[in-house]
Amino acid sequence: MTKQISLFIFCLFSASVLFSQMAMPVKEISITGKVVDANSNQPLEYATIVLKNTDTQKISGGITDMEGKFDIKTPTGNYEISVEFISFNSKKYPKQNITSDLDLGTIKLSEDSKSLDEVVIIAEKTTVDIRLDKKVFNIGKDLSIRGGNASDVLGNVPSVQVDVEGAVSLRGNENVTILIDGRPSALVGMNGAEALRQIPAEAIEKIEVITSPSARYDAEGTAGILNIILRKNKLTGFNGSLQLDLGEPARVGTAFNANWRTKKWNLFTNTGFRYNETPGNAFSDSDYLSPSAQNAKVVEQRNFDRLGRSIFTSFGAEYYLTENSSIIGNIVFSKGNDDDVNSNTIQRFNAQGDINEATFRTEGEGEDEQRVQYTLDYVNNFNDSGKKLSINLQYSTEEEDKLNNITEIDTQANLLNDLELVLEDQNENSGLLQIDYVHPVGEDIQFEAGYRGNYRDIFNSFYLAERQDFPNGDLIPDDGLNNSFNYEEFVNAAYFQYGQKFNNISLLAGLRYEYTNIEIVQQTSTTNDERSYGNLFPTINLGYELEGGDSFTLGYNRRIRRPRGRSLNPFPSRSSESNIYSGNVNLNPVITDAIDLGYLKRWDKLTLSTSIYYNVSNDNWENIQEDTGEITDNGDPITRRFPVNLSTQERYGFEFTLNYRPFKIWNINSDFNLYNVKTDGDYLNPTTNVSQNFDFENTAFFIRLNQKITLPSKIDLQVNSNYRGPNKNAQTESQGVFSMNLAASKDIFKEKASISVNFSDVFNSRISKRTTNLPGFLDQYSEFQWREPQFTVSLVYRFNQKKKVNRENREENGGVEDFEG
């Protein structure tokens, strides 16, 4: 493996040397500066600097970073320079002969009051900005996610995959931390997959993909970090958009995004309502291999009829205390109510193939959930040099209540043979204090330090009552399963990092220390467990720019995966009558060391970003599935799953993302990820004294191809294709999954509005298919489809928004890469 990585690094550097030799040696100079709002002195992120070479007529340039700064490398020559930002007057510099580095200083742009009445489109294109420690995907006019949610948005981001059950993975690794506005949030919640479906796509401004996090970020998440930034428009005056969605299966949704800004105030809101019917299905065929098995084969066909209603609103205000400082208050509220009816047709056969029993099991599930988050942020940009202090306070609550009524009928005898009541309550309260201070020294050196205190209190209770005597017996509580569980966690963290630029080399190195206190209380069994531990997390990120704008990045970081909640609760809970899950109170955190090497190359019509990466984790968790030796009332063997610190895991891979525009009307985006996972570990069953080997090695891949074509009459057509290759671990093999979405859009009412249609999962192929083998006990084939194909129509009306001028040539040659979805 080391030889493979060394060979690939050598190939990358050889290719860069070849590219350099193909061009004539040209002296490069740097054009630098900072762009701010003339009214508030706030930095303008993503302002565009356009360089026009008057000799060759070639257009190039770049964009500003989050501090409003830019640093553009370009050959010497005669240039006209323009600095531009949406809804602001441009700043133009006349033709000049530039033969050495040029510092334009602080550039103040004023808002364009003459175009306030124009009703046009903002952020037509989804773009990617590549930085030293992250990639930023700005969500623009992506047709395929209109009327969707945060899961749909993440499913279109390169390096990210969302499986059919809603689990999010980064480069094939599901241990990814999801932040909201740079912080842990109740909006992600205890059930990340379900919580993400409550956040409407229209509320999201951009996604940051951080595969080599610096010391500034939480060390949680061995795969990296996905940071969801919610919209907080800052355009002067009152402006926004209203969206209506209709779909089949039944879907109704609205979204209202608006802001109102004056000299001292900026008020903003994102509010949406959703009504969704989401049918799904599942199938399993289980062969029990024990000679004494009462049911040698069990076949199940499940149908999920889900009905969900939710409201999401984010509203806040920013007050500009001075030209350089402001305070922001924000409240986010999300409430959902689900009424689901899940049915399961079950057939049980003996070893001769004769039917033992046929039943029809119905589960009526009602779920209420509510999330509230309060944030208060203070930001002070002391001066134009980048000196900055940020103080963030956050408090959030989350409540989830589930009520399940379960009945099972023997369809051969037409008798009720099972009646159950299940109650589940989950509550989480969390608080956060974060302080960050940035102190530049000159133009090329920057120090940064900060503190974060994060507190979480999670309560979970499980209650099951079942009728024992038929037909009229009482519901009897199951004392073997019922329990209440409380988990408290307090993490104190401090970090320091140092950044410097040496000509074409950029360095960002840091050290983070996190001290964790945990207390676990099982109220039913009156046990109390406490533990604490501290860890150091070093990080380093290097960048090297070649002539012509090509660049290499190299990053190293150490990450942690902490066990929480359900993973630690040793009291068993049931996902079905024959499947029991229990946590492990002795589960230890997983520490991962990661290395990432990236390369970026731009041509006139093609941009290519590649990277290779290597991760190694010790004390990795494995979910053990084993036979308990018990059977249900129907004669089905009962299996138990639980996690243990079992193995050492190595993961290495290669990925690339490309953007190609062969013609002005056709844009192609693709990303490909190939990775290998190797695990070493053995588990000894303390009851049977039988050892099971968990060693395995698996090579997997996924590929995404998105295309956008502009048809006659200015109709935009978008085709998104996604294939996740076969995968396996020590006990389960998964088949490949292919899916395709189609979408089209057209502006109407003189570009004041747009109408779009979206057809998701065109071929009804987004189905997970798996085979599980437990030697001597179980062979199982299963299928699962969380959501069946859906058709949606969306109408968006915009008011008082300014149009982004079409600069196709600049975008192809400048510092940003188009990414339509």
VOGU-3710 file (C-alpha; in Angstrom, 3 decimals, decimal comma):
1> mtkqislfif> 0,000/0,000/0,000  2,856/2,421/0,846  4,398/1,704/-2,553  1,077/2,453/-4,255  0,753/5,808/-2,510  4,398/6,715/-3,259  3,919/5,793/-6,918  0,806/7,929/-7,191  2,505/10,926/-5,541  5,398/10,539/-7,993
11> clfsasvlfs> 2,938/10,444/-10,917  1,196/13,604/-9,745  4,440/15,531/-9,426  5,669/14,191/-12,759  2,478/15,374/-14,418  2,886/18,849/-12,938  6,468/19,019/-14,236  5,211/17,996/-17,678  2,551/20,706/-17,651  5,166/23,272/-16,625
21> qmampvkeis> 7,535/22,211/-19,433  4,793/22,516/-22,046  4,531/26,270/-21,446  7,129/28,960/-22,166  8,704/30,371/-18,989  6,768/33,496/-18,010  7,388/35,693/-14,990  4,445/35,631/-12,600  3,352/38,441/-10,317  0,745/38,708/-7,543
31> itgkvvdans> -2,214/41,109/-7,485  -3,580/41,426/-3,946  -6,149/43,452/-2,042  -9,243/43,387/0,125  -12,869/44,149/-0,837  -15,311/45,586/1,722  -18,780/47,131/1,864  -18,318/50,930/1,762  -21,309/51,350/4,097  -20,516/48,840/6,866
41> nqpleyativ> -16,832/48,018/6,197  -17,819/44,313/6,321  -15,684/42,033/4,104  -17,378/40,928/0,869  -16,843/37,199/0,411  -17,007/35,877/-3,185  -16,471/39,299/-4,763  -15,004/38,806/-8,255  -11,761/40,279/-9,568  -11,639/40,259/-13,391
51> lkntdtqkis> -8,291/40,616/-15,172  -8,373/41,374/-18,895  -5,048/41,097/-20,735  -5,352/43,807/-23,395  -2,623/42,188/-25,504  -4,065/38,659/-25,714  -7,708/39,539/-24,803  -7,627/36,625/-22,374  -9,857/37,017/-19,300  -8,847/35,529/-15,947
61> ggitdmegkf> -9,181/36,446/-12,288  -10,337/35,124/-8,952  -12,644/35,629/-5,963  -12,268/36,946/-2,429  -12,130/34,712/0,630  -14,257/34,972/3,773  -12,191/37,981/4,921  -12,674/39,772/1,601  -9,054/39,216/0,579  -7,701/38,047/-2,774
71> diktptgnye> -4,301/37,029/-4,091  -4,168/36,329/-7,840  -1,121/34,961/-9,672  -0,834/36,072/-13,289  1,902/36,607/-15,912  3,270/40,139/-16,365  1,504/42,228/-19,013  -0,984/44,989/-19,762  -4,228/44,590/-17,798  -7,582/46,213/-17,222
81> isvefisfns> -8,873/45,307/-13,743  -12,468/45,233/-12,536  -13,730/44,415/-9,019  -17,374/43,304/-8,924  -19,991/42,032/-6,487  -23,681/41,253/-6,903  -25,857/44,387/-6,383  -22,805/46,646/-5,860  -21,228/49,207/-8,191  -18,096/47,835/-9,828
91> kkypkqnits> -14,652/49,362/-9,281  -12,642/49,617/-12,517  -8,935/50,277/-12,929  -7,686/51,609/-16,300  -5,171/49,755/-18,451  -1,733/49,558/-16,875  1,488/47,659/-17,497  2,043/45,370/-14,508  5,586/44,018/-14,217  5,840/43,461/-10,447
101> dldlgtikls> 3,574/42,561/-7,516  0,630/44,962/-7,151  -1,288/45,663/-3,919  -4,621/47,397/-4,573  -5,179/47,927/-0,838  -8,711/48,105/0,595  -11,331/48,436/-2,135  -14,660/49,845/-0,981  -17,726/49,002/-3,087  -21,008/50,870/-2,685
111> edsksldevv> -24,434/49,386/-3,391  -26,021/50,063/-6,773  -29,153/52,038/-5,905  -30,063/52,533/-9,582  -30,935/48,856/-10,083  -33,084/48,360/-6,988  -36,194/47,847/-9,108  -34,720/45,026/-11,169  -36,272/41,649/-10,358  -33,730/39,013/-11,319
121> iiaekttvdi> -31,903/35,886/-10,253  -29,223/35,552/-7,584  -26,631/32,758/-7,594  -27,627/31,144/-10,863  -24,720/28,727/-10,670  -23,576/26,350/-8,007  -19,842/26,991/-7,625  -16,960/25,409/-5,780  -14,243/27,385/-4,035  -11,164/25,348/-3,092
131> rldkkvfnig> -9,245/26,535/-0,038  -6,323/25,275/1,973  -8,398/23,259/4,462  -11,807/22,847/2,742  -13,977/22,991/-0,370  -16,999/25,302/-0,396  -20,006/24,394/-2,572  -22,335/27,365/-3,019  -25,860/26,152/-3,701  -27,265/27,938/-6,743
141> kdlsirggna> -29,898/27,088/-9,331  -29,777/23,329/-8,835  -33,024/22,113/-10,359  -32,870/18,611/-8,907  -33,166/19,752/-5,276  -36,083/22,183/-5,592  -38,713/21,214/-3,063  -36,186/18,872/-1,456  -34,362/18,812/1,859  -30,851/18,843/3,281
151> sdvlgnvpsv> -30,356/15,151/2,431  -31,113/15,900/-1,225  -28,609/18,777/-1,196  -25,855/16,646/0,381  -26,564/13,869/-2,133  -25,440/16,217/-4,928  -22,199/17,379/-3,313  -18,939/15,787/-4,561  -17,230/13,353/-2,154  -20,553/12,906/-0,303
161> qvdvegavsl> -22,948/9,993/-0,567  -26,430/9,598/0,956  -27,638/5,992/0,937  -31,239/4,813/0,531  -31,782/4,956/4,306  -30,535/8,551/4,556  -27,136/7,757/6,124  -24,524/10,322/5,044  -20,960/9,270/4,245  -17,861/11,173/3,159
171> rgnenvtili> -15,551/9,246/0,839  -17,380/6,064/1,831  -16,962/6,640/5,594  -20,177/7,219/7,570  -18,442/8,708/10,621  -18,807/12,283/9,385  -19,631/15,247/11,630  -22,427/17,509/10,359  -22,416/21,089/11,617  -24,906/23,907/11,115
181> dgrpsalvgm> -23,264/27,325/10,657  -19,995/25,912/11,977  -21,384/24,496/15,209  -23,032/21,314/16,545  -26,782/21,734/16,305  -30,069/20,220/17,400  -31,124/20,626/13,748  -28,975/17,572/13,009  -30,103/15,960/16,225  -29,932/12,467/17,639
191> ngaealrqip> -31,348/10,900/14,481  -29,254/12,615/11,824  -30,938/11,061/8,773  -34,454/12,007/9,879  -33,420/15,452/11,131  -31,788/16,354/7,808  -35,070/15,637/6,037  -36,683/18,404/8,110  -34,370/21,148/6,759  -35,660/22,485/3,403
201> aeaiekievi> -33,141/22,844/0,588  -34,196/26,461/0,059  -32,832/27,375/3,516  -29,276/26,284/2,615  -26,755/28,737/1,166  -23,667/26,545/0,902  -21,998/23,323/2,033  -18,402/23,203/3,253  -16,661/19,853/2,727  -13,738/19,685/5,140
211> tspsarydae> -11,705/16,516/4,604  -8,595/17,851/6,376  -9,994/20,023/9,195  -7,707/22,545/10,834  -7,402/22,907/14,608  -10,196/25,495/14,550  -12,793/22,740/14,111  -14,126/20,071/16,451  -12,035/16,905/16,371  -15,217/14,791/16,212
221> gtagilniil> -15,791/12,806/12,998  -13,043/10,539/11,635  -14,139/11,021/8,006  -14,190/14,821/8,248  -16,792/17,575/8,522  -19,787/18,737/6,492  -20,766/22,268/7,455  -24,240/23,405/6,347  -24,489/27,202/6,106  -28,047/28,555/6,279
231> rknkltgfng> -29,073/31,576/4,198  -28,719/35,027/5,761  -29,140/37,464/2,872  -27,629/40,914/3,286  -28,956/42,873/0,295  -30,149/46,409/0,982  -33,882/47,015/1,143  -36,588/44,356/1,206  -36,111/41,366/-1,104  -36,610/37,632/-1,251
241> slqldlgepa> -38,466/34,784/-2,932  -41,584/32,669/-2,503  -41,724/29,040/-3,614  -44,611/26,562/-4,010  -44,086/22,813/-4,552  -46,606/20,161/-5,635  -45,806/16,528/-6,226  -46,920/12,920/-6,636  -46,933/10,859/-4,399  -48,721/13,646/-2,572
251> rvgtafnanw> -46,366/16,500/-1,721  -47,216/20,094/-0,908  -44,617/22,592/0,212  -43,971/26,294/0,535  -40,786/28,250/1,196  -40,359/31,950/1,917  -36,892/33,510/2,036  -36,491/37,237/2,641  -34,383/39,919/4,228  -34,711/43,619/4,962
261> rtkkwnlftn> -31,578/45,663/5,447  -31,012/49,254/6,474  -27,813/51,036/7,444  -27,852/49,603/10,986  -30,123/46,536/10,767  -30,456/43,399/8,709  -33,523/41,202/9,352  -33,750/37,803/7,643  -35,966/34,727/7,593  -36,284/31,326/5,940
271> tgfrynetpg> -39,657/29,686/6,524  -41,106/26,561/4,947  -43,919/24,034/5,346  -43,954/20,463/4,013  -46,672/17,819/3,635  -45,254/14,573/2,233  -46,490/11,086/1,541  -43,434/8,860/1,272  -44,179/5,250/0,347  -41,412/2,679/0,649
281> nafsdsdyls> -40,949/-1,083/0,827  -38,664/-3,862/2,016  -38,216/-7,596/1,462  -36,206/-10,278/3,250  -35,673/-14,012/2,789  -33,949/-15,618/5,795  -32,654/-19,197/5,984  -31,878/-20,416/9,517  -29,174/-23,098/9,323  -29,490/-24,784/12,733
291> psaqnakvve> -30,947/-28,343/12,453  -33,174/-27,567/15,445  -34,658/-24,400/13,914  -38,453/-24,488/14,119  -38,725/-22,144/11,121  -36,044/-23,000/8,584  -37,109/-20,150/6,274  -38,851/-16,831/6,999  -40,005/-14,594/4,128  -41,145/-11,018/4,863
301> qrnfdrlgrs> -42,640/-8,340/2,590  -42,947/-4,892/4,164  -44,737/-1,779/2,932  -44,189/1,643/4,494  -46,959/4,228/4,123  -45,472/7,371/5,645  -47,230/10,683/6,078  -45,113/13,582/7,285  -45,936/17,186/8,103  -43,282/19,693/9,129
311> iftsfgaeyy> -42,625/23,375/9,519  -39,201/24,997/9,520  -38,428/28,616/10,265  -35,233/30,520/10,845  -35,433/34,193/11,668  -32,875/36,594/12,998  -31,432/40,070/13,074  -27,984/41,549/12,677  -27,241/44,935/14,230  -24,142/46,839/13,143
321> ltenssiign> -22,703/48,314/16,342  -19,913/50,125/14,503  -18,413/50,034/11,039  -16,369/46,998/12,096  -18,530/45,139/14,604  -21,966/43,576/14,703  -24,147/41,330/16,832  -26,402/38,627/15,357  -29,323/36,906/17,047  -31,019/33,934/15,420
331> ivfskgnddd> -33,801/31,507/16,352  -34,409/28,315/14,401  -37,579/26,305/15,002  -38,467/22,964/13,445  -41,561/20,880/14,221  -42,663/17,631/12,626  -45,588/15,258/12,965  -45,553/11,832/11,295  -48,347/9,283/11,015  -47,029/6,067/9,481
341> vnsntiqrfn> -48,687/2,730/8,842  -46,201/-0,079/8,177  -47,441/-3,529/7,222  -45,501/-6,787/7,124  -46,642/-10,012/5,461  -44,688/-12,935/6,959  -44,507/-16,581/5,883  -42,672/-19,186/7,961  -41,615/-22,574/6,518  -40,171/-25,767/8,001
351> aqgdineatf> -37,113/-27,617/6,671  -39,273/-29,542/4,159  -40,652/-26,332/2,644  -44,118/-26,661/4,198  -45,665/-23,538/5,656  -45,703/-23,375/9,452  -47,441/-20,065/9,866  -48,599/-17,055/7,840  -49,144/-13,722/9,612  -49,919/-10,107/8,798
361> rtegegedeq> -48,262/-7,620/11,148  -49,337/-3,952/11,222  -47,491/-1,154/12,976  -49,165/2,227/13,405  -46,506/4,742/14,375  -47,115/8,314/15,454  -44,113/10,566/15,970  -43,883/14,162/17,196  -40,588/15,997/17,113  -39,564/19,544/17,875
371> rvqytldyvn> -36,220/21,336/17,687  -35,421/24,864/18,845  -32,056/26,582/18,591  -31,079/30,011/19,924  -27,805/31,641/18,876  -26,156/34,949/19,693  -22,968/35,935/17,843  -20,662/38,913/18,316  -18,132/39,734/15,585  -15,523/42,508/15,722
381> nfndsgkkls> -13,252/43,150/12,740  -10,794/45,474/14,482  -9,198/46,795/11,310  -8,669/46,123/7,623  -5,678/43,874/8,288  -7,875/40,902/9,306  -7,667/41,123/13,109  -10,924/39,603/14,332  -12,731/38,465/17,497  -15,801/36,199/17,396
391> inlqysteee> -17,899/35,116/20,381  -20,713/32,597/19,855  -23,381/31,459/22,314  -25,872/28,708/21,490  -28,589/26,799/23,325  -30,805/24,170/21,730  -33,423/21,613/22,649  -34,780/18,569/20,843  -37,758/16,366/21,696  -38,901/13,190/19,932
401> dklnniteid> -41,883/11,133/21,093  -42,978/7,907/19,380  -46,093/5,808/19,964  -46,356/2,437/18,202  -49,417/0,208/18,219  -48,586/-3,226/16,800  -51,004/-6,010/15,906  -50,318/-9,387/14,310  -52,994/-11,631/12,782  -52,627/-15,316/11,944
411> tqanllndle> -54,013/-15,188/8,388  -54,607/-18,965/8,209  -56,728/-19,090/11,370  -57,874/-15,433/11,120  -56,975/-14,879/14,779  -55,212/-12,057/16,592  -52,054/-13,586/18,056  -49,994/-10,534/19,070  -50,751/-7,073/20,448  -47,991/-4,659/21,514
421> lvledqnens> -47,598/-1,068/22,670  -44,204/0,669/22,304  -43,377/4,105/23,706  -40,069/5,861/22,990  -39,046/9,285/24,282  -35,814/11,055/23,327  -34,804/14,486/24,593  -31,607/16,455/24,172  -30,498/19,772/25,649  -27,208/21,301/24,602
431> gllqidyvhp> -25,273/24,500/25,171  -22,178/25,936/23,534  -19,715/28,776/24,090  -17,106/29,435/21,429  -14,462/32,181/21,278  -12,141/32,645/18,276  -9,440/35,280/17,881  -7,448/35,941/14,695  -4,329/38,116/14,772  -2,409/38,783/11,537
441> vgediqfeag> 1,222/39,888/11,583  2,002/41,710/8,389  0,653/40,401/5,094  1,829/36,787/5,291  1,590/35,618/8,915  -1,507/34,890/10,981  -2,045/33,566/14,497  -5,340/32,145/15,711  -6,518/30,843/19,073  -9,833/29,848/20,558
451> yrgnyrdifn> -11,911/27,972/23,131  -15,038/25,878/22,872  -17,165/24,447/25,668  -19,893/22,068/24,525  -22,456/20,463/26,863  -24,987/17,755/25,915  -27,664/16,068/28,023  -29,465/13,203/26,260  -32,367/11,274/27,793  -33,841/8,139/26,222
461> sfylaerqdf> -36,615/5,878/27,487  -38,009/2,664/25,992  -41,263/0,999/27,109  -42,837/-2,174/25,697  -46,061/-3,812/26,851  -47,438/-6,988/25,246  -50,634/-9,008/25,617  -49,853/-12,424/27,037  -53,350/-13,960/27,354  -55,674/-13,941/24,334
471> pngdlipddg> -58,182/-12,829/23,382  -58,839/-10,344/26,223  -55,720/-10,290/28,397  -54,067/-7,114/29,677  -50,968/-5,518/28,222  -48,042/-6,661/30,406  -44,846/-4,523/30,582  -41,666/-6,315/29,501  -39,253/-5,741/32,378  -36,434/-7,303/30,367
481> lnnsfnyeef> -36,526/-4,500/27,803  -37,938/-1,399/29,532  -35,423/1,153/30,745  -34,575/4,859/30,971  -31,116/6,047/30,026  -29,423/9,405/30,598  -26,169/10,531/28,980  -24,306/13,724/29,905  -21,226/14,962/28,066  -19,091/18,050/28,590
491> vnaayfqygq> -16,206/18,719/26,197  -13,779/21,572/26,855  -11,466/22,398/23,967  -8,720/24,942/23,277  -6,664/25,402/20,138  -3,864/27,433/18,666  -2,817/27,592/15,046  -0,266/29,414/12,953  -0,479/30,324/9,285  2,145/31,760/6,962
501> kfnnisllag> 2,694/32,213/3,265  6,163/31,771/1,766  6,009/32,895/-1,858  4,041/30,029/-3,478  3,797/27,912/-0,300  1,020/28,283/2,292  1,210/26,733/5,757  -1,528/26,282/8,367  -0,453/24,277/11,434  -2,271/23,894/14,732
511> lryeytniei> -2,796/21,920/17,905  -6,133/21,264/19,613  -6,721/19,786/23,065  -10,093/18,352/24,070  -11,013/17,117/27,537  -14,177/14,997/27,767  -16,302/14,264/30,852  -19,095/11,688/30,551  -21,726/10,481/33,018  -24,143/7,633/32,217
521> vqqtsttnde> -27,169/6,895/34,389  -29,526/3,927/33,893  -32,502/4,827/35,990  -34,209/1,425/35,900  -31,168/-0,599/36,925  -29,848/2,235/39,164  -26,321/2,070/37,761  -24,018/5,046/37,276  -20,898/5,162/35,112  -18,464/8,073/34,879
531> rsygnlfpti> -15,377/8,545/32,779  -13,109/11,312/31,536  -10,232/11,508/29,074  -8,122/14,102/27,295  -6,663/14,027/23,793  -4,287/16,118/21,683  -5,149/16,647/18,012  -2,352/18,021/15,806  -3,171/19,339/12,313  -1,103/20,643/9,436
541> nlgyeleggd> -2,147/21,819/5,976  0,287/22,807/3,225  -0,462/24,407/-0,145  1,861/24,893/-3,101  0,904/26,958/-6,143  2,491/26,293/-9,526  2,695/28,648/-12,471  -0,647/29,045/-14,213  -2,707/28,589/-11,046  -2,206/24,829/-10,549
551> sftlgynrri> -1,804/23,813/-6,923  -0,985/20,960/-4,549  -2,335/20,553/-1,015  -1,080/18,200/1,701  -2,890/17,752/4,996  -2,518/15,696/8,163  -4,967/15,612/11,062  -6,006/13,442/13,998  -9,716/12,870/14,662  -11,931/11,148/17,241
561> rrprgrslnp> -15,195/9,211/17,232  -16,917/9,298/20,603  -19,550/6,713/21,577  -22,864/8,313/22,534  -26,401/7,486/23,611  -27,654/4,304/21,978  -24,118/2,915/21,459  -23,502/2,993/25,219  -26,918/1,950/26,560  -26,502/-1,722/27,580
571> fpsrssesni> -30,225/-2,215/28,083  -31,671/-3,942/24,977  -34,218/-2,365/22,631  -36,103/-3,972/19,743  -36,151/-3,006/16,097  -38,441/-6,006/15,485  -39,658/-9,003/17,445  -36,649/-11,116/16,442  -33,943/-8,401/16,387  -32,563/-6,896/19,589
581> ysgnvnlnpv> -29,935/-4,175/19,857  -27,942/-3,305/22,973  -25,144/-0,820/23,514  -21,860/-1,320/25,313  -21,169/0,895/28,312  -17,450/0,043/28,078  -17,137/1,243/24,485  -14,069/3,450/24,024  -13,584/6,277/21,504  -11,892/5,618/18,157
591> itdaidlgyl> -8,820/7,693/17,240  -7,995/8,144/13,553  -4,910/9,592/11,854  -5,503/10,879/8,323  -3,332/12,125/5,452  -4,690/13,852/2,347  -2,796/14,916/-0,795  -4,653/16,980/-3,401  -3,919/18,476/-6,813  -5,884/21,104/-8,751
601> krwdkltlst> -5,441/21,821/-12,486  -7,390/24,275/-14,644  -7,615/24,452/-18,422  -9,794/26,785/-20,516  -12,838/24,480/-20,497  -11,851/21,858/-17,956  -11,101/21,950/-14,226  -9,758/18,840/-12,474  -9,384/18,362/-8,714  -7,855/15,098/-7,476
611> siyynvsndn> -6,694/13,718/-4,142  -5,393/10,561/-2,536  -5,988/9,861/1,139  -5,025/7,403/3,854  -6,702/6,848/7,268  -5,806/4,434/10,047  -8,076/3,823/13,083  -7,303/1,876/16,235  -9,896/0,251/18,529  -12,389/0,507/15,673
621> weniqedtge> -16,005/-0,423/16,429  -17,621/-3,471/14,907  -21,310/-4,393/15,278  -21,484/-8,022/16,317  -24,613/-9,943/15,308  -25,142/-13,285/17,024  -27,718/-15,900/17,949  -29,124/-15,485/21,473  -30,394/-19,071/21,606  -33,927/-17,796/22,258
631> itdngdpitr> -36,970/-17,858/19,983  -40,085/-15,709/19,594  -43,652/-16,947/20,120  -43,701/-17,641/16,373  -40,592/-19,818/16,557  -38,174/-17,289/14,985  -34,618/-17,256/16,402  -33,791/-14,015/18,209  -30,561/-12,289/17,170  -28,718/-9,609/19,096
641> rfpvnlstqe> -26,496/-6,809/17,771  -24,031/-4,817/19,856  -20,819/-2,787/19,270  -17,327/-3,609/20,562  -13,854/-2,106/20,172  -12,602/-4,912/18,004  -10,372/-4,028/15,093  -7,728/-1,927/13,436  -8,950/-0,365/10,214  -6,933/1,040/7,320
651> rygfeftlny> -8,602/3,030/4,574  -6,956/4,536/1,519  -8,436/5,890/-1,675  -8,354/8,168/-4,658  -10,949/10,685/-5,832  -11,299/13,261/-8,548  -13,841/15,946/-9,366  -14,034/17,506/-12,802  -15,974/20,263/-14,496  -16,045/20,363/-18,309
661> rpfkiwnins> -17,890/22,846/-20,498  -17,483/21,639/-24,105  -19,972/24,256/-25,298  -21,545/27,321/-23,775  -24,892/25,526/-23,465  -23,544/22,276/-21,991  -21,914/21,844/-18,596  -20,663/18,471/-17,337  -19,682/17,723/-13,728  -18,476/14,421/-12,377
671> dfnlynvktd> -16,791/12,999/-9,324  -15,314/9,543/-8,775  -14,105/7,900/-5,576  -12,259/4,585/-5,321  -11,266/3,342/-1,867  -9,996/0,239/-0,096  -10,887/-0,754/3,483  -8,929/-3,371/5,432  -9,995/-4,531/8,917  -8,202/-6,919/11,304
681> gdylnpttnv> -9,967/-8,304/14,389  -11,361/-11,387/16,124  -14,321/-11,673/18,498  -14,596/-14,389/21,167  -18,154/-15,098/22,284  -17,904/-15,347/26,103  -21,017/-17,568/26,282  -20,158/-20,171/23,640  -16,372/-19,630/23,745  -16,462/-19,610/19,923
691> sqnfdfenta> -14,182/-17,180/18,107  -15,325/-15,334/14,992  -12,864/-13,746/12,582  -13,764/-10,205/11,453  -10,841/-9,742/9,058  -11,899/-8,465/5,675  -10,632/-6,336/2,812  -12,961/-4,511/0,477  -12,476/-2,251/-2,524  -15,440/-0,071/-3,444
701> ffirlnqkit> -16,231/2,975/-5,555  -18,937/5,459/-6,427  -19,330/7,790/-9,386  -21,615/10,746/-10,055  -22,278/12,414/-13,424  -24,337/15,616/-13,574  -25,124/17,402/-16,825  -26,913/20,664/-17,508  -27,991/21,662/-21,017  -29,623/24,905/-22,137
711> lpskidlqvn> -32,268/24,093/-24,750  -34,024/26,462/-27,165  -36,431/28,979/-25,564  -33,997/29,191/-22,633  -35,163/25,929/-21,076  -32,615/24,389/-18,703  -32,419/20,592/-18,586  -30,518/18,781/-15,821  -29,637/15,063/-15,685  -28,075/13,703/-12,478
721> snyrgpnkna> -26,784/10,117/-12,473  -25,286/8,300/-9,501  -23,846/4,799/-9,077  -22,580/3,342/-5,827  -20,583/0,182/-6,436  -20,811/-3,117/-4,529  -19,631/-3,086/-0,921  -19,022/-5,585/1,886  -17,852/-6,082/5,452  -17,187/-9,179/7,551
731> qtesqgvfsm> -20,872/-10,229/7,665  -22,734/-8,414/4,856  -22,343/-7,849/1,106  -24,247/-5,037/-0,652  -24,974/-4,830/-4,363  -24,374/-1,711/-6,424  -27,104/0,955/-6,551  -27,824/3,169/-9,595  -30,207/6,115/-9,687  -31,043/8,973/-12,041
741> nlaaskdifk> -32,933/12,238/-11,560  -34,272/14,471/-14,346  -35,222/18,143/-13,979  -36,106/21,085/-16,239  -36,733/24,774/-15,613  -37,812/27,914/-17,472  -37,990/31,564/-16,416  -41,389/33,198/-16,856  -43,022/36,600/-16,242  -40,002/38,499/-17,624
751> ekasisvnfs> -37,634/36,541/-15,360  -39,560/37,452/-12,230  -40,400/33,788/-11,694  -39,302/30,259/-12,645  -41,207/27,030/-13,052  -39,429/23,693/-12,791  -40,235/19,988/-12,838  -38,251/17,235/-11,154  -38,524/13,465/-11,563  -36,475/11,598/-8,950
761> dvfnsriskr> -35,294/7,983/-9,343  -36,466/7,696/-12,948  -35,818/3,948/-13,237  -37,099/3,017/-9,755  -33,646/1,604/-9,025  -32,567/3,285/-5,783  -32,899/0,053/-3,825  -30,457/-1,402/-1,321  -29,881/-5,149/-1,852  -27,836/-7,079/0,709
771> ttnlpgfldq> -26,757/-10,596/1,616  -25,860/-11,406/5,243  -24,097/-14,583/6,360  -23,570/-15,734/9,957  -21,764/-19,101/9,666  -23,824/-21,994/10,957  -26,745/-19,744/11,846  -28,157/-17,470/9,118  -28,166/-16,784/5,384  -30,293/-13,748/4,524
781> ysefqwrepq> -31,118/-11,760/1,387  -32,841/-8,397/1,865  -33,999/-5,367/-0,121  -34,905/-1,905/1,097  -36,324/1,135/-0,724  -36,843/4,123/1,538  -38,584/6,314/-1,045  -40,269/5,346/-4,299  -39,996/7,584/-7,424  -41,467/11,059/-7,077
791> ftvslvyrfn> -42,548/13,826/-9,477  -42,488/17,457/-8,301  -43,456/20,803/-9,846  -42,052/23,998/-8,296  -42,890/27,658/-8,881  -40,500/30,326/-7,580  -41,355/34,039/-7,585  -38,623/36,584/-6,816  -39,005/40,169/-5,724  -36,469/42,995/-5,511
801> qkkkvnrenr> -33,479/40,790/-6,298  -30,696/41,785/-8,611  -29,470/39,793/-11,557  -26,013/38,324/-11,669  -24,497/39,449/-14,967  -23,633/36,578/-17,297  -19,853/36,271/-17,554  -19,323/32,813/-18,984  -15,755/33,468/-20,128  -14,723/34,850/-16,773
811> eenggvedfe> -16,167/31,893/-14,919  -14,400/29,401/-17,146  -10,994/31,023/-16,654  -11,345/32,578/-13,226  -10,874/31,420/-9,689  -14,116/29,507/-9,293  -15,379/26,294/-10,770  -18,980/25,915/-11,879  -20,770/23,001/-10,297  -24,395/22,557/-11,242
821> g> -25,512/20,362/-8,378
//
